[in-house]
Amino acid sequence: MNNYHYIIAGLPDLVPDFGAQQFSYDEIAATIRERLSKRDNALVDWLEFGLVEENLHHYFYHKAEHSKNQFISKYFKFDRFVRNVQVSLLAKTLGKENEKYIMGDFDIENDDYPQIAKIFEIQNIIEREQALDKFRWQKISEINLYHYFDIDVILAFLLKGKIVERWIRLDQAKGAELFEQYVSEVRGTFTGINF
């Protein structure tokens, strides 16, 4: 059995002079993976596989959404929906039928549709990507709301770590801000809990 509270409590602290060289997703993920079971490492494999564009096809989404792990299932259902909204709006702009580009079920009555559609209206690409990643961040937190000491907390941490890594590469100031938020959220989970 994994000692999740030990792994989560051991996640890195924010360094005041934080810069791009001081955060490495690969190093953090490797440290976490050393402490996980084979079964939990398989879930991390699924998560990381799903973060590579070339792997995002109907078969992957079908398998991910039917995963026994609720975090994997819910996150990739959300990810597919975001991508379907984007494809649908692009098809509409180009005057094409969107049905042949949509993967799986697509319900514009979904509560997230208006906010995602609004994000895709942003003309500035950087602002649009920041807004989309901020929305993803919120969704990750929402999916993980009542989880404290389980693999889902670790999967959410790693997923947010990928977002942080992306923005550090693009913008160190924005990346540092996200990293501070990232660590504060994880630490805040344990307020009042002694190990």
C-alpha positions, 0 to 999 in steps of 0.5 A: 500500500502506498504512503500517500500522505508521505509522498504528498507532504514531500512535494517541493517548496517554493524557492523565493528566487524561483526560475526556470532552471529550478523547476523540473517536471521530470525530476519531480515526477521521477521522485514521485514515481519511485515511491508509487506502486506499479499500479499507480505508476501505470496511472501516471503513464496514462496521464502522461501518455494523454498529454502528448498531442499525437496520442489523442485519438478516439481509442485513447479517449474511450479507454481513458474515460472508462478507466477505473480511476475517476480522476483519469476518467473525468479529466480526459472526458473534460479534455475531449470536450474542450477539444471538441468545442475548439473543433466545432467552433473552427468548423463553424468559422470555416463553414464546414460540418463539424460532425466528422471532426468531433470525437465521441459524444458532444453536448453543447448543453454541457455547463462548461460550454459557454465559458470554453466558447468564450475563451476561444473568442479571445484573439490574442493567442497567449491570452487565450492559452493562459485563459484555457490553462487557467480553466483547466487548472480550475477543473483539475481542482474541481475534479479533485475537490474531496481527495486528500491522501490518494493517487488522485491528489498526485495525478492532479499535482503532476497535471498542474506541474505540466501546466506550470512547466509549459508557462515557465518555458513561455514566460518565467514570471507567469510560470513562477506565479503558477508554481506558487499557486500550485504549491500553496494549494497542495500545502493548504490541503494539509492545514492543521494536519501533523505528520 
